[in-house]
Amino acid sequence: MKKTIYSKYEKKLIPSLPKVCFKGRIEVVLSASEATRAVNFLLSQPILGVDTETRPSFKKGHQHTVSLLQVSTHDVCFLFRLNHTGLTKDLIRLLEDTKVPKIGLSWHDDLNSLHKLGEFQPGLFIDLQNHVKEIGIEDMSLQKLYANIFGQRISKTEQLSNWERDILTDKQKEYAATDAWSCIMLYEELQRLKNSGDYELETINDNETNTVKER
């Protein structure tokens, strides 16, 4: 039976879906030496998921610099606390790497934020937004994409929490890791669907009353 995916996913359906979260090991990186070991490990992996978090600003016109860079494999996620380490030479080595694919969502915005911490030439990054367009999905948010492809809910309750607090809470760490890890899950499933054709796209009109199914 083919998987049904939608060109647009109704946000009101998301709260009823089962919650998904990263179940692997989470490592918080607070120093340059820890970053060296983490980057060496990450660059030995076949694929990585990436994301960033920034302390929210509630003052108009003011924006904080990026606080966290999270980089995940299938079962380990490293949380680089950039407000402690800055952009170390090894983190630049990671960001400039051209061999290991690094999967993100709207990654151009994250790169712009990271560039404010230091200069580097972006390596091999793949933006999920480009791949979902190829199979007809119009939604671009991580939560909607995951709900659409997997029928599961990524919680966003920690999104506006303080990412520069002295010690990250367990919920913050789980949230950050899930966002990075889920990029790998989405990319691999999108590649599978694209290569196999094992899906039906249900096109939702703007008024969401009529649908047209297509391969």
MDTraj code that builds the backbone (N, CA, C; nanometers):
import mdtraj as md
import numpy as np

residues = "MET LYS LYS THR ILE TYR SER LYS TYR GLU LYS LYS LEU ILE PRO SER LEU PRO LYS VAL CYS PHE LYS GLY ARG ILE GLU VAL VAL LEU SER ALA SER GLU ALA THR ARG ALA VAL ASN PHE LEU LEU SER GLN PRO ILE LEU GLY VAL ASP THR GLU THR ARG PRO SER PHE LYS LYS GLY HIS GLN HIS THR VAL SER LEU LEU GLN VAL SER THR HIS ASP VAL CYS PHE LEU PHE ARG LEU ASN HIS THR GLY LEU THR LYS ASP LEU ILE ARG LEU LEU GLU ASP THR LYS VAL PRO LYS ILE GLY LEU SER TRP HIS ASP ASP LEU ASN SER LEU HIS LYS LEU GLY GLU PHE GLN PRO GLY LEU PHE ILE ASP LEU GLN ASN HIS VAL LYS GLU ILE GLY ILE GLU ASP MET SER LEU GLN LYS LEU TYR ALA ASN ILE PHE GLY GLN ARG ILE SER LYS THR GLU GLN LEU SER ASN TRP GLU ARG ASP ILE LEU THR ASP LYS GLN LYS GLU TYR ALA ALA THR ASP ALA TRP SER CYS ILE MET LEU TYR GLU GLU LEU GLN ARG LEU LYS ASN SER GLY ASP TYR GLU LEU GLU THR ILE ASN ASP ASN GLU THR ASN THR VAL LYS GLU ARG".split()
xyz = np.array([
    [0.0845, -0.1197, 0.0000],
    [0.0000, 0.0000, 0.0000],
    [0.0879, 0.1246, 0.0000],
    [0.0580, 0.2155, -0.0910],
    [0.1387, 0.3360, -0.1024],
    [0.1122, 0.4334, 0.0126],
    [0.2161, 0.5058, 0.0482],
    [0.2024, 0.6065, 0.1527],
    [0.1344, 0.7301, 0.0943],
    [0.0358, 0.7826, 0.1644],
    [-0.0297, 0.9071, 0.1232],
    [0.0381, 1.0245, 0.1917],
    [0.0831, 1.1192, 0.1120],
    [0.1364, 1.2436, 0.1652],
    [0.0576, 1.3586, 0.1059],
    [0.0665, 1.4745, 0.1675],
    [-0.0187, 1.5864, 0.1308],
    [0.0659, 1.7056, 0.0883],
    [0.0146, 1.7789, -0.0091],
    [0.0868, 1.8995, -0.0519],
    [0.0895, 2.0024, 0.0606],
    [-0.0167, 2.0035, 0.1408],
    [-0.0251, 2.0897, 0.2588],
    [-0.0850, 2.0083, 0.3729],
    [-0.0296, 2.0257, 0.4918],
    [-0.0778, 1.9503, 0.6069],
    [-0.1467, 2.0451, 0.7038],
    [-0.2669, 2.0069, 0.7457],
    [-0.3439, 2.0941, 0.8337],
    [-0.2840, 2.0977, 0.9742],
    [-0.2491, 2.2166, 1.0188],
    [-0.1851, 2.2322, 1.1493],
    [-0.2749, 2.1844, 1.2625],
    [-0.4048, 2.1980, 1.2464],
    [-0.4969, 2.1606, 1.3541],
    [-0.4954, 2.0102, 1.3818],
    [-0.4432, 1.9309, 1.2897],
    [-0.4367, 1.7861, 1.3088],
    [-0.3159, 1.7427, 1.3916],
    [-0.2155, 1.8293, 1.4013],
    [-0.0890, 1.7903, 1.4637],
    [-0.1023, 1.7541, 1.6120],
    [-0.1768, 1.8313, 1.6940],
    [-0.1838, 1.7982, 1.8372],
    [-0.2340, 1.6580, 1.8678],
    [-0.3097, 1.5983, 1.7787],
    [-0.3651, 1.4647, 1.8048],
    [-0.2679, 1.3522, 1.7690],
    [-0.1548, 1.3859, 1.7070],
    [-0.0594, 1.2836, 1.6644],
    [0.0287, 1.2390, 1.7814],
    [0.0786, 1.1171, 1.7784],
    [0.1711, 1.0722, 1.8834],
    [0.3029, 1.1497, 1.8764],
    [0.3578, 1.1813, 1.9931],
    [0.4817, 1.2593, 1.9990],
    [0.6019, 1.1730, 1.9648],
    [0.6957, 1.2305, 1.8914],
    [0.8207, 1.1632, 1.8620],
    [0.9351, 1.2456, 1.9208],
    [1.0385, 1.1785, 1.9696],
    [1.1554, 1.2508, 2.0192],
    [1.2793, 1.1635, 2.0033],
    [1.3926, 1.2268, 2.0029],
    [1.5204, 1.1576, 1.9889],
    [1.5443, 1.0691, 2.1100],
    [1.5799, 0.9434, 2.0866],
    [1.5981, 0.8466, 2.1947],
    [1.7446, 0.8086, 2.2155],
    [1.8344, 0.8701, 2.1393],
    [1.9747, 0.8343, 2.1511],
    [2.0467, 0.9103, 2.2612],
    [2.1791, 0.9083, 2.2539],
    [2.2624, 0.9743, 2.3541],
    [2.2824, 1.1202, 2.3164],
    [2.2733, 1.2081, 2.4148],
    [2.2922, 1.3516, 2.3931],
    [2.4145, 1.3977, 2.4709],
    [2.5092, 1.4611, 2.4005],
    [2.6318, 1.5107, 2.4623],
    [2.6360, 1.6631, 2.4508],
    [2.6532, 1.7316, 2.5632],
    [2.6647, 1.8775, 2.5636],
    [2.8130, 1.9140, 2.5573],
    [2.8483, 2.0011, 2.4632],
    [2.9873, 2.0403, 2.4396],
    [3.0080, 2.1822, 2.4895],
    [3.1005, 2.1964, 2.5854],
    [3.1206, 2.3255, 2.6522],
    [3.2605, 2.3831, 2.6338],
    [3.3517, 2.3086, 2.5714],
    [3.4897, 2.3563, 2.5591],
    [3.5456, 2.3214, 2.4221],
    [3.6567, 2.3873, 2.3869],
    [3.7213, 2.3626, 2.2583],
    [3.7734, 2.2198, 2.2497],
    [3.8270, 2.1664, 2.3601],
    [3.8795, 2.0291, 2.3578],
    [3.7676, 1.9270, 2.3381],
    [3.6527, 1.9521, 2.4016],
    [3.5377, 1.8641, 2.3812],
    [3.4891, 1.8737, 2.2366],
    [3.4934, 1.9943, 2.1795],
    [3.4514, 2.0137, 2.0408],
    [3.5411, 1.9360, 1.9458],
    [3.6700, 1.9325, 1.9735],
    [3.7636, 1.8577, 1.8885],
    [3.7252, 1.7110, 1.8820],
    [3.7018, 1.6506, 1.9983],
    [3.6656, 1.5087, 2.0026],
    [3.5322, 1.4836, 1.9333],
    [3.4375, 1.5731, 1.9555],
    [3.3052, 1.5553, 1.8949],
    [3.3118, 1.5661, 1.7431],
    [3.3839, 1.6647, 1.6935],
    [3.3937, 1.6840, 1.5484],
    [3.4653, 1.5666, 1.4829],
    [3.5703, 1.5174, 1.5462],
    [3.6406, 1.4009, 1.4913],
    [3.5457, 1.2820, 1.4756],
    [3.4611, 1.2621, 1.5761],
    [3.3632, 1.1532, 1.5679],
    [3.2608, 1.1796, 1.4581],
    [3.2054, 1.2995, 1.4565],
    [3.0992, 1.3315, 1.3609],
    [3.1462, 1.3179, 1.2164],
    [3.2673, 1.3573, 1.1894],
    [3.3175, 1.3498, 1.0520],
    [3.3535, 1.2082, 1.0105],
    [3.3406, 1.1129, 1.1018],
    [3.3601, 0.9725, 1.0663],
    [3.2278, 0.9048, 1.0321],
    [3.1174, 0.9788, 1.0411],
    [2.9839, 0.9243, 1.0199],
    [2.9383, 0.9433, 0.8748],
    [2.8405, 0.8633, 0.8295],
    [2.7966, 0.8727, 0.6895],
    [2.7006, 0.9868, 0.6601],
    [2.6282, 1.0339, 0.7613],
    [2.5290, 1.1404, 0.7410],
    [2.5041, 1.2102, 0.8739],
    [2.4729, 1.3399, 0.8683],
    [2.4486, 1.4186, 0.9888],
    [2.3244, 1.5049, 0.9712],
    [2.2532, 1.5268, 1.0804],
    [2.1444, 1.6234, 1.0835],
    [2.1902, 1.7457, 1.1608],
    [2.1516, 1.8639, 1.1161],
    [2.2008, 1.9869, 1.1784],
    [2.0871, 2.0862, 1.2028],
    [2.1052, 2.1670, 1.3058],
    [2.0105, 2.2741, 1.3365],
    [2.0790, 2.3699, 1.4328],
    [2.0191, 2.4852, 1.4551],
    [2.0710, 2.5807, 1.5531],
    [1.9561, 2.6328, 1.6388],
    [1.9925, 2.6874, 1.7546],
    [1.8951, 2.7538, 1.8421],
    [1.9540, 2.8878, 1.8852],
    [1.8659, 2.9858, 1.8996],
    [1.9065, 3.1202, 1.9401],
    [1.8161, 3.1679, 2.0526],
    [1.8773, 3.2293, 2.1512],
    [1.7977, 3.2859, 2.2605],
    [1.6987, 3.3873, 2.2040],
    [1.5703, 3.3724, 2.2346],
    [1.4716, 3.4654, 2.1789],
    [1.4872, 3.6054, 2.2375],
    [1.4579, 3.7028, 2.1550],
    [1.4589, 3.8416, 2.2004],
    [1.3171, 3.8957, 2.1923],
    [1.2759, 3.9603, 2.2984],
    [1.1398, 4.0143, 2.3017],
    [1.1406, 4.1663, 2.2890],
    [1.2572, 4.2181, 2.2400],
    [1.2686, 4.3611, 2.2127],
    [1.2754, 4.3824, 2.0627],
    [1.1917, 4.4677, 2.0122],
    [1.1859, 4.4923, 1.8686],
    [1.3207, 4.5423, 1.8170],
    [1.3676, 4.4796, 1.7092],
    [1.4920, 4.5222, 1.6471],
    [1.6174, 4.4626, 1.7084],
    [1.6033, 4.3864, 1.8181],
    [1.7201, 4.3268, 1.8822],
    [1.7201, 4.1759, 1.8618],
    [1.8356, 4.1224, 1.8248],
    [1.8484, 3.9788, 1.8036],
    [1.9776, 3.9284, 1.8663],
    [1.9696, 3.8186, 1.9397],
    [2.0874, 3.7585, 1.9993],
    [2.1641, 3.6779, 1.8945],
    [2.2919, 3.6544, 1.9206],
    [2.3688, 3.5662, 1.8339],
    [2.3308, 3.4218, 1.8630],
    [2.3586, 3.3338, 1.7676],
    [2.3190, 3.1939, 1.7801],
    [2.3845, 3.1322, 1.9038],
    [2.3057, 3.0578, 1.9798],
    [2.3495, 3.0030, 2.1083],
    [2.3947, 2.8582, 2.0995],
    [2.3343, 2.7827, 2.0100],
    [2.3534, 2.6381, 2.0090],
    [2.3599, 2.5868, 1.8664],
    [2.4542, 2.4972, 1.8421],
    [2.4599, 2.4213, 1.7176],
    [2.4437, 2.2749, 1.7546],
    [2.3384, 2.2124, 1.7041],
    [2.3176, 2.0718, 1.7334],
    [2.3455, 1.9896, 1.6074],
    [2.4251, 1.8845, 1.6237],
    [2.4635, 1.7979, 1.5123],
    [2.4412, 1.6538, 1.5548],
    [2.3608, 1.5817, 1.4782],
    [2.3180, 1.4481, 1.5185],
    [2.3534, 1.3418, 1.4158],
    [2.3841, 1.2228, 1.4654],
    [2.3868, 1.1023, 1.3830],
    [2.2525, 1.0330, 1.4061],
    [2.2416, 0.9063, 1.3647],
    [2.1181, 0.8333, 1.3918],
    [2.0961, 0.8105, 1.5408],
    [2.2048, 0.8033, 1.6186],
    [2.1864, 0.7662, 1.7592],
    [2.2671, 0.8475, 1.8603],
    [2.3421, 0.9484, 1.8151],
    [2.4146, 1.0369, 1.9061],
    [2.3983, 1.1801, 1.8582],
    [2.3694, 1.2714, 1.9492],
    [2.3579, 1.4127, 1.9134],
    [2.4486, 1.4961, 2.0036],
    [2.5282, 1.5824, 1.9423],
    [2.6139, 1.6740, 2.0152],
    [2.5520, 1.8133, 2.0130],
    [2.5441, 1.8744, 2.1296],
    [2.4926, 2.0098, 2.1435],
    [2.6106, 2.1022, 2.1729],
    [2.6538, 2.1766, 2.0737],
    [2.7663, 2.2686, 2.0890],
    [2.7138, 2.4021, 2.1412],
    [2.7508, 2.4358, 2.2645],
    [2.7021, 2.5590, 2.3259],
    [2.7919, 2.6751, 2.2814],
    [2.7537, 2.7350, 2.1711],
    [2.8367, 2.8369, 2.1071],
    [2.8544, 2.9609, 2.1936],
    [2.7606, 2.9857, 2.2836],
    [2.7766, 3.1004, 2.3740],
    [2.8880, 3.0756, 2.4751],
    [2.9329, 2.9508, 2.4876],
    [3.0481, 2.9174, 2.5719],
    [3.1759, 2.9020, 2.4895],
    [3.1661, 2.8333, 2.3756],
    [3.2864, 2.7969, 2.2995],
    [3.3218, 2.8942, 2.1887],
    [3.2226, 2.9669, 2.1380],
    [3.2449, 3.0406, 2.0144],
    [3.2588, 2.9421, 1.8987],
    [3.2980, 2.9928, 1.7828],
    [3.3139, 2.9084, 1.6650],
    [3.4603, 2.8630, 1.6599],
    [3.4875, 2.7487, 1.7194],
    [3.6246, 2.6994, 1.7295],
    [3.6760, 2.6533, 1.5934],
    [3.8066, 2.6315, 1.5843],
    [3.8668, 2.5872, 1.4571],
    [3.8102, 2.4517, 1.4145],
    [3.7770, 2.3673, 1.5117],
    [3.7212, 2.2371, 1.4764],
    [3.5761, 2.2479, 1.4312],
    [3.5014, 2.3390, 1.4894],
    [3.3653, 2.3612, 1.4400],
    [3.3683, 2.4176, 1.2989],
    [3.4640, 2.5042, 1.2707],
    [3.4798, 2.5547, 1.1335],
    [3.5160, 2.4391, 1.0405],
    [3.6005, 2.3481, 1.0874],
    [3.6355, 2.2296, 1.0078],
    [3.5110, 2.1462, 0.9771],
    [3.4225, 2.1347, 1.0748],
    [3.2974, 2.0621, 1.0536],
    [3.2101, 2.1334, 0.9504],
    [3.1964, 2.2624, 0.9661],
    [3.1094, 2.3394, 0.8772],
    [3.1636, 2.3469, 0.7353],
    [3.2952, 2.3349, 0.7198],
    [3.3559, 2.3435, 0.5874],
    [3.3745, 2.2063, 0.5215],
    [3.3471, 2.0996, 0.5937],
    [3.3654, 1.9646, 0.5404],
    [3.2810, 1.9427, 0.4150],
    [3.3406, 1.8811, 0.3134],
    [3.2722, 1.8585, 0.1862],
    [3.2440, 1.7107, 0.1591],
    [3.2675, 1.6233, 0.2573],
    [3.2497, 1.4800, 0.2354],
    [3.1252, 1.4231, 0.3013],
    [3.0960, 1.4643, 0.4236],
    [2.9808, 1.4095, 0.4956],
    [2.8584, 1.4983, 0.4712],
    [2.7513, 1.4443, 0.4127],
    [2.6312, 1.5258, 0.3923],
    [2.5691, 1.5670, 0.5251],
    [2.5363, 1.6946, 0.5344],
    [2.4761, 1.7510, 0.6556],
    [2.3384, 1.8054, 0.6181],
    [2.2349, 1.7489, 0.6784],
    [2.0973, 1.7765, 0.6381],
    [2.0342, 1.8777, 0.7341],
    [1.9797, 1.9841, 0.6790],
    [1.9126, 2.0845, 0.7599],
    [1.7841, 2.1303, 0.6941],
    [1.7153, 2.2192, 0.7620],
    [1.5903, 2.2752, 0.7086],
    [1.6002, 2.4269, 0.7142],
    [1.5769, 2.4918, 0.6017],
    [1.5967, 2.6365, 0.5928],
    [1.7373, 2.6723, 0.6426],
    [1.8332, 2.5941, 0.5978],
    [1.9682, 2.6024, 0.6513],
    [2.0391, 2.7318, 0.6134],
    [1.9945, 2.7969, 0.5086],
    [2.0546, 2.9247, 0.4694],
    [2.0466, 3.0255, 0.5834],
    [1.9343, 3.0262, 0.6533],
    [1.9177, 3.1188, 0.7664],
    [2.0144, 3.0844, 0.8791],
    [2.0319, 2.9548, 0.9046],
    [2.1250, 2.9120, 1.0094],
    [2.2687, 2.9503, 0.9738],
    [2.3044, 2.9343, 0.8469],
    [2.4393, 2.9715, 0.8035],
    [2.4639, 3.1203, 0.8224],
    [2.3640, 3.2006, 0.7918],
    [2.3784, 3.3453, 0.8123],
    [2.4038, 3.3768, 0.9593],
    [2.3335, 3.3075, 1.0486],
    [2.3536, 3.3289, 1.1917],
    [2.4927, 3.2847, 1.2351],
    [2.5382, 3.1712, 1.1848],
    [2.6702, 3.1204, 1.2212],
    [2.7819, 3.2087, 1.1676],
    [2.7595, 3.2681, 1.0523],
    [2.8609, 3.3568, 0.9941],
    [2.8865, 3.4799, 1.0812],
    [2.7925, 3.5147, 1.1658],
    [2.8125, 3.6281, 1.2558],
    [2.9145, 3.5966, 1.3648],
    [2.9430, 3.4661, 1.3835],
    [3.0406, 3.4241, 1.4842],
    [3.1800, 3.4039, 1.4256],
    [3.1899, 3.3923, 1.2938],
    [3.3200, 3.3697, 1.2324],
    [3.3078, 3.3394, 1.0842],
    [3.4185, 3.3516, 1.0140],
    [3.4190, 3.3283, 0.8698],
    [3.4469, 3.1818, 0.8391],
    [3.3740, 3.1282, 0.7431],
    [3.3975, 2.9926, 0.6950],
    [3.3276, 2.9758, 0.5605],
    [3.3736, 2.8778, 0.4851],
    [3.3118, 2.8449, 0.3569],
    [3.2248, 2.7216, 0.3756],
    [3.0928, 2.7330, 0.3618],
    [3.0049, 2.6187, 0.3877],
    [3.0391, 2.4981, 0.3007],
    [3.0423, 2.3809, 0.3639],
    [3.0731, 2.2570, 0.2946],
    [2.9490, 2.1911, 0.2374],
    [2.9377, 2.0596, 0.2573],
    [2.8285, 1.9823, 0.1980],
    [2.7046, 1.9859, 0.2868],
    [2.6159, 2.0801, 0.2549],
    [2.4890, 2.0923, 0.3258],
    [2.3745, 2.0666, 0.2282],
    [2.2720, 1.9962, 0.2745],
    [2.1539, 1.9663, 0.1944],
    [2.0327, 2.0217, 0.2668],
    [1.9564, 2.1063, 0.1980],
    [1.8387, 2.1684, 0.2585],
    [1.7139, 2.0882, 0.2235],
    [1.6435, 2.0408, 0.3250],
    [1.5230, 1.9606, 0.3036],
    [1.4175, 2.0349, 0.2228],
    [1.4149, 2.1661, 0.2338],
    [1.3123, 2.2424, 0.1624],
    [1.3192, 2.2174, 0.0122],
    [1.4393, 2.2000, -0.0394],
    [1.4530, 2.1736, -0.1826],
    [1.4003, 2.0357, -0.2189],
    [1.4180, 1.9382, -0.1321],
    [1.3783, 1.8008, -0.1623],
    [1.2283, 1.7790, -0.1497],
    [1.1637, 1.8457, -0.0551],
    [1.0190, 1.8258, -0.0429],
    [0.9455, 1.8881, -0.1620],
    [1.0005, 1.9939, -0.2163],
    [0.9384, 2.0549, -0.3341],
    [0.9373, 1.9595, -0.4525],
    [1.0407, 1.8747, -0.4601],
    [1.0531, 1.7821, -0.5724],
    [0.9389, 1.6820, -0.5792],
    [0.8768, 1.6513, -0.4641],
    [0.7658, 1.5556, -0.4667],
    [0.6314, 1.6238, -0.4405],
    [0.6308, 1.7566, -0.4440],
    [0.5043, 1.8294, -0.4413],
    [0.4576, 1.8801, -0.3067],
    [0.5410, 1.8697, -0.2030],
    [0.5024, 1.9214, -0.0713],
    [0.5303, 2.0707, -0.0646],
    [0.4328, 2.1463, -0.0212],
    [0.4469, 2.2918, -0.0146],
    [0.4831, 2.3422, 0.1247],
    [0.4480, 2.2668, 0.2291],
    [0.4802, 2.3091, 0.3656],
    [0.6308, 2.3068, 0.3874],
    [0.6812, 2.4030, 0.4655],
    [0.8243, 2.4131, 0.4863],
    [0.8661, 2.4050, 0.6328],
    [0.7730, 2.3921, 0.7248],
    [0.8106, 2.3844, 0.8657],
    [0.8424, 2.2401, 0.9029],
    [0.9375, 2.2225, 0.9938],
    [0.9789, 2.0885, 1.0354],
    [0.8623, 2.0118, 1.0961],
    [0.7846, 2.0776, 1.1793],
    [0.6733, 2.0092, 1.2462],
    [0.5716, 1.9564, 1.1457],
    [0.5349, 2.0383, 1.0476],
    [0.4381, 1.9949, 0.9470],
    [0.4952, 1.8851, 0.8578],
    [0.6222, 1.8987, 0.8216],
    [0.6834, 1.7970, 0.7364],
    [0.6872, 1.6609, 0.8052],
    [0.7251, 1.6600, 0.9331],
    [0.7344, 1.5326, 1.0043],
    [0.5959, 1.4702, 1.0224],
    [0.4986, 1.5541, 1.0526],
    [0.3615, 1.5047, 1.0655],
    [0.3122, 1.4459, 0.9336],
    [0.3433, 1.5123, 0.8252],
    [0.3008, 1.4697, 0.6926],
    [0.3653, 1.3372, 0.6525],
    [0.4957, 1.3259, 0.6708],
    [0.5697, 1.2093, 0.6229],
    [0.5572, 1.0896, 0.7173],
    [0.5563, 1.1156, 0.8492],
    [0.5595, 1.0048, 0.9453],
    [0.4342, 0.9930, 1.0324],
    [0.3440, 1.0922, 1.0279],
    [0.2250, 1.0855, 1.1129],
    [0.2566, 1.0975, 1.2598],
    [0.3631, 1.1725, 1.2927],
    [0.4028, 1.1918, 1.4315],
    [0.4269, 1.3404, 1.4575],
    [0.4216, 1.3764, 1.5853],
    [0.4280, 1.5179, 1.6251],
    [0.5611, 1.5506, 1.6921],
    [0.6284, 1.6513, 1.6396],
    [0.7462, 1.7068, 1.7057],
    [0.7004, 1.8239, 1.7919],
    [0.7259, 1.8163, 1.9210],
    [0.6859, 1.9240, 2.0116],
    [0.7737, 2.0467, 1.9902],
    [0.7127, 2.1636, 1.9912],
    [0.7879, 2.2887, 1.9746],
    [0.7803, 2.3751, 2.1006],
    [0.7458, 2.3147, 2.2138],
    [0.7219, 2.3941, 2.3348],
    [0.8483, 2.4615, 2.3876],
    [0.9667, 2.4073, 2.3565],
    [1.0906, 2.4665, 2.4086],
    [1.1540, 2.5669, 2.3125],
    [1.0906, 2.5902, 2.2002],
    [1.1511, 2.6738, 2.0963],
    [1.1899, 2.8124, 2.1465],
    [1.1061, 2.8731, 2.2266],
    [1.1305, 3.0099, 2.2745],
    [1.1861, 3.0126, 2.4157],
    [1.2477, 2.9041, 2.4583],
    [1.3102, 2.9019, 2.5909],
    [1.4463, 2.9708, 2.5851],
    [1.5081, 2.9891, 2.7009],
    [1.6372, 3.0594, 2.7082],
    [1.7509, 2.9626, 2.6763],
    [1.8075, 2.9744, 2.5573],
    [1.9136, 2.8852, 2.5133],
    [2.0506, 2.9263, 2.5660],
    [2.0558, 3.0312, 2.6477],
    [2.1823, 3.0732, 2.7077],
    [2.1819, 3.0553, 2.8602],
    [2.0854, 2.9828, 2.9104],
    [2.0828, 2.9583, 3.0540],
    [2.2061, 2.8777, 3.0940],
    [2.2441, 2.8841, 3.2205],
    [2.3673, 2.8194, 3.2660],
    [2.3700, 2.6700, 3.2340],
    [2.2608, 2.6025, 3.2638],
    [2.2505, 2.4593, 3.2363],
    [2.1216, 2.4341, 3.1593],
    [2.1337, 2.3711, 3.0436],
    [2.0149, 2.3396, 2.9655],
    [1.9318, 2.2341, 3.0375],
    [1.8010, 2.2485, 3.0309],
    [1.7132, 2.1485, 3.0908],
    [1.7089, 2.0231, 3.0032],
    [1.6633, 1.9140, 3.0611],
    [1.6487, 1.7909, 2.9837],
    [1.5523, 1.8111, 2.8667],
    [1.4475, 1.8886, 2.8887],
    [1.3509, 1.9132, 2.7820],
    [1.4133, 1.9946, 2.6684],
    [1.4984, 2.0918, 2.7033],
    [1.5677, 2.1679, 2.5999],
    [1.6607, 2.0783, 2.5189],
    [1.7334, 1.9937, 2.5882],
    [1.8274, 1.9047, 2.5192],
    [1.7533, 1.8078, 2.4272],
    [1.6429, 1.7536, 2.4755],
    [1.5636, 1.6624, 2.3936],
    [1.5073, 1.7345, 2.2713],
    [1.4574, 1.8546, 2.2912],
    [1.4026, 1.9336, 2.1809],
    [1.5082, 1.9596, 2.0743],
    [1.6262, 2.0076, 2.1178],
    [1.7328, 2.0426, 2.0241],
    [1.7801, 1.9193, 1.9474],
    [1.7990, 1.8092, 2.0185],
    [1.8448, 1.6869, 1.9536],
    [1.7421, 1.6345, 1.8546],
    [1.6157, 1.6408, 1.8917],
    [1.5096, 1.5921, 1.8031],
    [1.5064, 1.6694, 1.6727],
    [1.5217, 1.8000, 1.6789],
    [1.5192, 1.8807, 1.5574],
    [1.6303, 1.8408, 1.4606],
    [1.7513, 1.8171, 1.5119],
    [1.8626, 1.7793, 1.4247],
    [1.8456, 1.6366, 1.3719],
    [1.8147, 1.5436, 1.4611],
    [1.7963, 1.4030, 1.4231],
    [1.6840, 1.3845, 1.3220],
    [1.5747, 1.4571, 1.3395],
    [1.4589, 1.4411, 1.2508],
    [1.4913, 1.4802, 1.1074],
    [1.5908, 1.5660, 1.0889],
    [1.6308, 1.6031, 0.9528],
    [1.6872, 1.4825, 0.8783],
    [1.7629, 1.3978, 0.9483],
    [1.8122, 1.2749, 0.8858],
    [1.6956, 1.1843, 0.8497],
    [1.6027, 1.1670, 0.9442],
    [1.4885, 1.0783, 0.9210],
    [1.4080, 1.1229, 0.7986],
    [1.3830, 1.2517, 0.7902],
    [1.3055, 1.3046, 0.6785],
    [1.3795, 1.2874, 0.5464],
    [1.5062, 1.3191, 0.5452],
    [1.5843, 1.3088, 0.4214],
    [1.5865, 1.1653, 0.3703],
    [1.6124, 1.0705, 0.4579],
    [1.6209, 0.9318, 0.4141],
    [1.4867, 0.8796, 0.3642],
    [1.3787, 0.9199, 0.4301],
    [1.2467, 0.8753, 0.3849],
    [1.2084, 0.9436, 0.2532],
    [1.2403, 1.0699, 0.2392],
    [1.2117, 1.1395, 0.1134],
    [1.2880, 1.0771, -0.0028],
    [1.4131, 1.0390, 0.0214],
    [1.4917, 0.9722, -0.0821],
    [1.4302, 0.8381, -0.1182],
    [1.3843, 0.7649, -0.0161],
    [1.3215, 0.6347, -0.0416],
    [1.1954, 0.6508, -0.1249],
    [1.1116, 0.7478, -0.0879],
    [0.9866, 0.7688, -0.1609],
    [1.0131, 0.8137, -0.3043],
    [1.1094, 0.9016, -0.3201],
    [1.1395, 0.9528, -0.4538],
    [1.1932, 0.8420, -0.5443],
    [1.2784, 0.7566, -0.4877],
    [1.3388, 0.6499, -0.5680],
    [1.2425, 0.5359, -0.5974],
    [1.1531, 0.5076, -0.5037],
    [1.0618, 0.3943, -0.5199],
    [0.9288, 0.4330, -0.5836],
    [0.8923, 0.5603, -0.5711],
    [0.7602, 0.6020, -0.6183],
    [0.6481, 0.5461, -0.5327],
    [0.6812, 0.5016, -0.4128],
    [0.5852, 0.4331, -0.3271],
    [0.5017, 0.5328, -0.2449],
    [0.4376, 0.6270, -0.3138],
    [0.3551, 0.7252, -0.2447],
    [0.2500, 0.7815, -0.3391],
    [0.1468, 0.8361, -0.2806],
    [0.0472, 0.9134, -0.3542],
    [0.0441, 1.0530, -0.2950],
    [0.0503, 1.1529, -0.3792],
    [0.0421, 1.2912, -0.3336],
    [-0.1017, 1.3380, -0.3418],
    [-0.1546, 1.3802, -0.2302],
    [-0.2899, 1.4360, -0.2271],
    [-0.2769, 1.5874, -0.2242],
    [-0.3177, 1.6495, -0.3336],
    [-0.3020, 1.7933, -0.3476],
    [-0.4184, 1.8652, -0.2822],
    [-0.3883, 1.9473, -0.1844],
    [-0.4909, 2.0209, -0.1108],
    [-0.5030, 2.1612, -0.1679],
    [-0.6236, 2.1954, -0.2117],
    [-0.6469, 2.3305, -0.2615],
    [-0.6449, 2.4298, -0.1471],
    [-0.6377, 2.5580, -0.1787],
    [-0.6308, 2.6613, -0.0761],
    [-0.7501, 2.6564, 0.0188],
    [-0.8680, 2.6228, -0.0345],
    [-0.9853, 2.6148, 0.0526],
    [-0.9960, 2.4786, 0.1226],
    [-0.9015, 2.3876, 0.0897],
    [-0.8912, 2.2563, 0.1540],
    [-1.0222, 2.1782, 0.1495],
    [-1.0957, 2.1953, 0.0384],
    [-1.2210, 2.1206, 0.0270],
    [-1.2134, 2.0138, -0.0808],
    [-1.1275, 2.0333, -0.1797],
    [-1.1160, 1.9377, -0.2876],
    [-0.9756, 1.8817, -0.2929],
    [-0.9624, 1.7569, -0.3339],
    [-0.8315, 1.6950, -0.3461],
    [-0.8187, 1.6258, -0.4798],
    [-0.6957, 1.6217, -0.5296],
    [-0.6654, 1.5482, -0.6507],
    [-0.5475, 1.4577, -0.6226],
    [-0.5620, 1.3285, -0.6465],
    [-0.4513, 1.2357, -0.6224],
    [-0.3681, 1.2188, -0.7474],
    [-0.2356, 1.2143, -0.7259],
    [-0.1463, 1.1915, -0.8391],
    [-0.0265, 1.1138, -0.7889],
    [0.0469, 1.0547, -0.8807],
    [0.1669, 0.9766, -0.8459],
    [0.2776, 1.0714, -0.8015],
])
top = md.Topology()
chain = top.add_chain()
for i, resn in enumerate(residues, 1):
    res = top.add_residue(resn, chain, resSeq=i)
    for name in ("N", "CA", "C"):
        top.add_atom(name, md.element.get_by_symbol(name[0]), res)
traj = md.Trajectory(xyz[None], top)
